[in-house]
Amino acid sequence: MRIANAQLWVDDQDAALAFYTQKLGMEVRSDVTLPEMAAFRWLTVAPAGQDDVAITLMRIPGPPITDDETAQQIRELVAKGFAGTVFLTTDDCRASYEELKARGVEFNEEPQERPYGIDTGFRDPAGNQLRLTEVRELAAL
C-alpha cells in the first residue's frame, strides 16, 4: 500500500487553488467537476516533481452529505486550525520562508531551531495548518 492523496477541508476551492498554486507553487493534478453528482469538484494539487502523492482540496459538504450544523462545525474547526496539518519539507527553511513570504504567505512564526531541524508554520485561506521544516538527521538513541 502507498498513500496517494491526503485531504484538507476548504470552504472555497477557488481560493484554496490560488493559494496552493500561486503562493506555494504547487501544480494542479486534477480539477474535475461532475455535474451528475451535484457539481462535485475533485481538486488536487502537489509539489512539482512529487508525482506519487497529492493534496485533495475538498469542499466542506452540505446537505445531503452533512446537515448545516455539522458543516458549520467543520468550518469552525478548520478555521481554528484543528482539522489536520500538512508537513512540508525543504532543504533550506529560511530561504523557503523568505520566498513564500515574498509571495504573500502569512506565517504564524519565523523559522525556529528545533531538535529535529528548522521549522516554521502558516495557514491556508481556510485555516488549515501547514508546517515547513528543514529536517536534520537525529542522532541514534
C-alpha positions in Angstrom: 0.0 0.0 0.0 1.0 3.6 -0.6 -0.6 6.9 0.1 -1.9 8.6 -3.0 -3.9 11.6 -1.6 -4.4 13.4 1.7 -7.5 15.6 2.1 -7.9 19.1 3.5 -11.3 20.6 4.0 -11.7 24.0 2.4 -14.7 26.4 2.2 -13.7 27.9 -1.1 -12.0 25.7 -3.6 -11.0 28.6 -5.9 -9.3 30.5 -3.1 -7.5 27.3 -2.0 -6.4 26.6 -5.6 -5.0 30.1 -5.9 -3.1 29.8 -2.6 -1.6 26.4 -3.2 -0.6 27.1 -6.8 0.2 30.8 -6.9 1.7 31.2 -3.4 3.1 27.8 -2.6 4.0 27.0 -6.2 2.2 23.6 -6.4 0.8 22.1 -9.5 -2.8 21.1 -10.3 -3.0 17.3 -10.6 -6.8 17.0 -11.0 -9.6 19.5 -11.4 -12.7 17.7 -12.5 -16.4 18.8 -11.9 -19.0 16.0 -12.1 -22.4 17.6 -13.0 -24.1 14.3 -12.3 -23.0 14.5 -8.7 -24.4 17.9 -7.9 -21.4 19.6 -9.4 -19.0 17.8 -7.1 -15.4 19.0 -7.8 -12.4 16.8 -7.4 -9.5 19.1 -7.0 -5.9 18.0 -6.2 -2.6 19.8 -6.0 1.0 18.6 -5.3 4.6 19.9 -5.3 6.2 19.9 -8.7 8.2 16.7 -9.2 6.4 14.8 -6.5 4.2 12.6 -8.7 3.2 9.9 -6.2 1.1 12.0 -3.7 -1.3 14.9 -3.9 -3.4 17.0 -1.5 -7.2 16.9 -2.2 -8.8 20.3 -1.6 -12.2 19.1 -0.6 -15.1 21.5 -0.3 -16.9 21.3 3.0 -20.1 19.3 2.2 -23.6 20.4 3.0 -26.9 18.5 2.6 -27.4 15.7 1.8 -23.9 14.6 2.9 -23.9 16.6 6.1 -26.6 18.8 7.8 -26.0 22.5 8.0 -25.0 22.3 11.7 -22.3 19.7 11.0 -20.9 21.6 8.0 -20.7 24.7 10.3 -18.8 22.7 12.9 -16.3 21.5 10.3 -15.8 25.1 9.1 -15.2 26.3 12.6 -12.6 23.5 13.3 -10.8 24.2 10.0 -10.7 27.9 10.7 -9.2 27.2 14.1 -6.5 25.0 12.5 -7.8 21.8 14.2 -8.8 19.8 11.1 -5.3 18.5 10.2 -1.8 19.6 9.3 0.3 19.2 6.2 4.0 18.9 6.9 6.2 20.2 4.1 10.0 19.7 3.9 12.6 21.9 2.3 16.4 21.9 2.1 16.6 25.4 3.4 13.8 26.5 5.6 14.9 30.1 6.0 15.2 30.6 2.2 11.8 29.0 1.6 10.3 31.1 4.3 11.6 34.3 2.6 10.5 33.1 -0.8 7.0 32.2 0.4 6.7 35.4 2.4 7.5 37.4 -0.7 4.6 35.6 -2.5 2.2 36.7 0.2 2.2 33.7 2.6 1.5 35.0 6.1 3.5 33.0 8.6 2.5 32.4 12.3 6.1 32.5 13.3 9.6 33.0 12.0 11.8 29.9 11.4 12.9 28.4 14.7 15.7 26.0 15.6 14.2 22.7 16.9 15.9 19.4 17.9 14.8 17.9 14.6 15.8 20.9 12.4 14.4 24.3 11.5 10.7 24.8 11.5 8.0 27.4 10.8 4.3 27.4 10.3 1.5 29.1 8.4 -2.2 28.5 7.4 -4.1 28.3 4.2 -7.1 30.6 3.5 -9.5 28.1 5.1 -7.3 27.9 8.3 -5.6 24.6 7.7 -2.2 24.4 9.4 0.9 23.8 7.3 4.4 23.3 8.8 7.6 23.9 6.8 10.6 22.0 8.1 14.3 21.7 7.2 14.8 18.2 8.7 18.1 17.3 10.2 19.1 13.7 11.0 18.6 12.9 14.6 21.4 11.1 16.4 20.5 7.4 17.0 19.3 6.7 20.5 
